[in-house]
C-alpha cells in the first residue's frame, strides 16, 4: 500500500494529502463511514479510481483506516481541587 491515513486535530489540517509522505490526513473526530467518505473524497481529487466499497490505493491495495483506541470509561469521579 502506497497511501496511508492518519487522524489529526482539525486545527492541524492544511492539505489533506502529503505527496512526499503518501499520507492522507483526516479530522480526528471522523469515524467509520464518515472517515471512509473523507478518504474516498481525497482519492477522487487525486483521480484514483475506486470500487463501490472501501478505498483503494493507486497500486490497487486496500487503504486501511488507523484504529482509534476506545476510551475506557470509569464510574469513579476524580476531583482535583488541590
Secondary structure, 3 states (H helix, E strand, C coil): CCCEEEEECHHHCCCCEECCCCEEEEECCCCHHHHHHHHHHHHHHCCCCCCCCCCECCCCCECCCCCCCCCCCCCCCCCCCC
